Amino acid sequence: MSDRTLTAAEPSPQHVDAGDEGYSKDLKSRHINMIAIGGAIGTGLFLGAGGRMAGAGPSLAIAYAVCGAFAFFVVRALGELVLYRPSSGAFVSYAREFMGEKGAYTAGWLYFLNWSTTAVADITAAATYAHFWSMFSSVPQWVCALVALAVVLTANLISVKYFGETEFWFSIIKVAALVVFMCIGIYLVVTQHSVDGHTPGFGTIGDSGGLFPKGVMPMLLVIQGVVFAYASVELCGVAAGETENPGKIIPKAINSIMWRVGIFYVGSVVLLALLLPYTAYSDGESPFVTVLSKIGVPGAAGVMNLVVLTAALSSLNSGLYSTGRILRSMALAGSAPRFTGRMNKGQVPYGGILLTAGFGVLGVVLNYLVPGKAFEIVLNFASIGILGTWGMVMLCSLLFWQRSKEGRVTRPAYRLPWAPYTQIVTLCFLVAVAFLMWWGGGVGRTTVECLPLIAAALVGGWFLVRGRVASVAAERQGLED
C-alpha cells in the first residue's frame, strides 16, 4: 500500500470491513420493508402510550411527532451511509472508518448496552403479558420469560431467512392491529358515536383542559420515554448487509418510515385524545384496550394483549439479530470476545447472539428475584444506549459529510437533507433528552448519574482490548501490503 498523502480531489480507497464477509443475502424487499415498519412500532406505543397520555395529555401527539422527525433523521443518515457502503456492522463499521477503532469500540458496546438491557425488558414484558391468560397464570413469571427467550433464540440461530420471516409476520400483526383500531376510531369520530358518555371530537380535548392540560413541562419530560418507542428504527441499516439489492430496497424502506410514523404513531395518539379525555387512560393498561373496552368490543383486551406480546417478542427478535452482527464486526477487529465472531452453517453469527441471550438469561433471574421491578430497572439503561447509538450514527454522518467536502468520499444520490445542520440539531436534541431524563428525577436521574460509571467501564475495557485491536490491525495491514 502506498504511503503517499491523498489530495483533496483524490477519493480515498473504499473501506473494507472483515466483518461483512460470510453472510448470505436472503433478506428480500418485503422483509426489509416490514423490518423498517416493525422497528418503528413497538410496546412503547401499544402499552406505554397510556401512561404518557395520562401524564402529558393530548400534547403527547406533539412529542411523538418531534421524536419521530429526529428518528427519521437518524435512519435517513444511516441510509445514506448504507448506500455509500452496505455493511452488516452498520454504524460500528462506519465509526471504524471515520473515527478509528476507538469510535467503533464505543459505538458497538453502547449498542450492546441498549439491546442487552432491552432484551431483559422484552422477556419481562412477554412473561407479564402471558399471565393475562388464565392458562398461564399459575406458571411462574421466570418460566414464561425463559420460554420466550428460547423460542426467539432458536429462530435467530437457524438462519437469517427465519429471522426475516418471523419479523415479517410479527410486523404484520402489529400493523394490522393499528389499522383496525384506527378504522374503528375514525368511524367513532365521524359518526359522533358516544364513547363512555363522551362525544368524540375536538370538544373532548377542549373540555379536558386543552392541548396542554398540565402545562408544557409534562410534555417535555415524557419525550425521554417516547424516544424509547422509536428504539429499533436503525434495524434496516443493519439488515442491509444481508440484502441482495440494498441500493434499491433500503431507500424505499427508509422513506416509508416517515409517513408510517405520522399515520400510526401521531395519528393513533390524536385519535386516542379525540375519543376519550386524557384522564381516562392509565399506566397499567394499553390505551387501545381502554377505548375498545369502553365501546363494548368483546375480547378486545385479549386481542390487544396478544398484539403487545407480539411487539415484545418482535423487539427481542430484532435485538438478538442486530447485536449478533454488530458483535461479529467488533470481534473480527479485536474489540469484542473472539467467540462472538463465529458463524454456524446457516451463516449466522451465533457467538454474538448467544452473548446477548446470556444477558437475557440474567433477565430470567431478575424475573425470579424481583418480578415486579425487573422492567423498570433495565428500561432506563436501555434509553442511555439508544441515545448513544443515535449519537454515534449522526457523528459518523457528520464526518462522512466533512470528508465529502474534502473530496475524499463521494456522497450517494440518496442523502440526508440539510446536512450538516441536521446532524448538529439532532445531536443537540439527544443531549437535551439526556438532560430531561436527569431533570425528571427518579430512576431517570439515577441512570444519567451512572454515565460516569458507564464511561469508566468503556475506558477500562478499551485498555483491556487495545493490544488485540492493534495486533489484528497490523496483521490485516500486512495482508494488504
Secondary structure, DSSP 8 states (H G I E B T S, - for coil): -------TTS-------GGGTT----B-HHHHHHHHHHHT-SHHHHTHHHHHHHHHGGGHHHHHHHHHHHHHHHHHHHHHHHHHS--TTHHHHHHHHHHHHHHHHHHHHHHHHHHHHHHHHHHHHHHHHHTTSHHHHTS-HHHHHHHHHHHHHHHHHH-HHHHHHHHHHHHHHHHHHHHHHHHHHHHHHHHT--BTTB--SHHHHHTTT-S-TT-SHHHHHTHHHHHHHTTTTTHHHHHGGGBS-HHHHHHHHHHHHHHHIIIIIIIHHHHHHHHS-GGG--TTS-HHHHHHHHTT-TTHHHHHHHHHHHHHHHHHHHHHHHHHHHHHHHHTTTSS-GGGG---TTS--HHHHHHHHHHHHHHHHHHHH-TTTHHHHHHHHHHHHHHHHHHHHHHHHHHHHHHHHTTSS---SS--TTTTHHHHHHHHHHHHHHHHHHHT-HHHHHHHHTHHHHHHHHHHHHHHHHHHHHHHHHHHHHHH-
